[in-house]
């Protein structure tokens, strides 16, 4: 019988997990054990602190649903999500950089035509986002699907509103033969991450800002190219330098230019002032 001590427990546990049948699982779990144990030793983790962590993890799981991904939110605010994005999406310098998916994406958004209005009458300043989808050499990418979503004027996403059972501020657009696209929505606003759960409780005990700058999410898929998960941020918005999920990148900050009532990029007209953001997405080939 091998007696367990503080000195040998880490290697014993790592060896056991290294027996996983899948080689990658064995590698990851053995490393996880070593790093967890090193963390506990570094901070001299007490039993009450360990129990508080177990209860926090339990509460995080209990509040999570198909519409609320509290563990993803935890990963986001710890910077883990952006680290994984950076490591796994080392695109060419000319390609549009990737950012976090976030916890509020929903599959199955409705398809909209060029310039179709995904705000569908919700209050807010009309915003047109226009540009092209192209490759690294500047050629247009035809048929790229732009899955777009954002929060409303109150900072709430559809998935946060239990009374909403239809698509709201989300849609899919397809780039045309010349690579152009046109999204109609409303101007986003900066907002707080959900503070009514375990992540919010943790944030409240720190000096960390719990706000995100105004942005619109994009998930772009096109045959022959790497999927692109990214945001467009409004130039001059609050919290660009303190984004709670570390998602801001200078290359993704775009001016929202004011326009007078009149012709719009989709060929229509508006009788009220509106905003226009122009951005060309550049995709990385597979």
Buried (B, 14 or more C-beta within 10 A) or exposed (E): EEEEEEEEEBEEBBEEBBEBEEEEEBEEBBEEBBEEBEEBEEEEBEEEEEEEEEEBEEBBEEBBEEBBBBBBBBBBBBEBBBEEBEEEBEBEEEBBBBBBBBBBBBEEBEEBEBBBBBBBEEEBBBBBBBBBBBBBEEEBBBEBBBBBBBBBBEBBBBBBEEEBEEBBBBBBBBBBEEBBBBBBBBBBBBBBBBEEBBBBEBBEEEEEBBBBBBBBBBBBBBEEBBBBBBBBBBBEBBBBEBBBBBBBBEEBBBEBEEBEEEEBBBEEEBEEEBBBBBBBBBBBBE
